[in-house]
């Protein structure tokens, strides 16, 4: 089998062994240890991990394709770079007469200096599982890297059609990359090595924050917000009282989306001695880049027939006002037009509502 490991044979290491076997600072798991795994990538750029791919080739045989990997021993042993430069063939034992089993395909390193096996080499091997009514994969040997499990049903043999390779293989390969690189993972549950480490989970990046993997960039979330309610004149200051306030917003980069729903209560107040010049102002959850005449719309409701539409107007980067933009469904005109206040478009009382939505550019 043409699989080699640099810095492992007592004699006979060639210059090509040293060149093709990856060696360097890889993803750390401790100050002196490296994450075991297959180096990612494929020749066409389509696959996250193509090294050490296994496919069925005969009824009871499989082919392992070339790849490079690193297998970490103990801290004192260090990490073993291995490389398979040509395809390798694996043969599986016939199935048990009564029970199925699950075999394990691994890259395995033996180092006589540490394990007294009498061998100093690397190989791709099949670790045979135990037949059982509920079979489980065998434990991986010391100093090995699991690649796949293979389900071998009871009675399987070349004479019965062999292993069903379309369903028998379950991939277990993990990847490792140079320190600071982004590790492609699939079902990996390993913790990060340091805050600021990144990995690619298939549908986006994740960043290790010291305790958990977090989506990166951080995903925006909807938040509650209660606007400050004032007037343009500073007079007739309104108050929500026992109004029902449901205001939420989300910021995604430079864009802010907000929804607001206000149902006036029995203690809600439009202020003392209000006038039609005391235009209402509602503070923004995030400062806007600039004033803007229309960033959204609001539904103003007194009764089923007394309703109007207002545009959400950023009179300032800090707050919005509501400007009447319609008549009523009945065809009647509103009592007062212009900017909404305690008297516009009608006198506000308990049960009246303001429901709106807006989108605007946030200040940098």
DAVEN-V170206 format. One record per helix or strand. SS is the DSSP state (~ for helix, > for strand). FROM is the first residue (numbers start at 1). LEN is the number of residues. Records with the same first field share a line. If there is no record, write none. Layout:
SS->FROM-LEN + FROM-LEN
This chain:
>->3-3 + 26-1 + 28-1 + 34-1 + 37-3 + 41-1 + 49-1 + 54-5 + 61-4 + 67-6 + 79-6 + 88-4 + 100-12 + 120-8 + 132-1 + 144-9 + 169-3 + 175-2 + 178-1 + 183-2 + 198-3 + 205-4 + 213-4 + 223-2 + 229-3 + 239-1 + 244-9 + 255-9 + 269-1 + 280-4 + 288-1 + 292-10 + 307-10 + 319-6 + 339-1 + 353-10
~->15-6 + 112-4 + 158-3 + 165-4
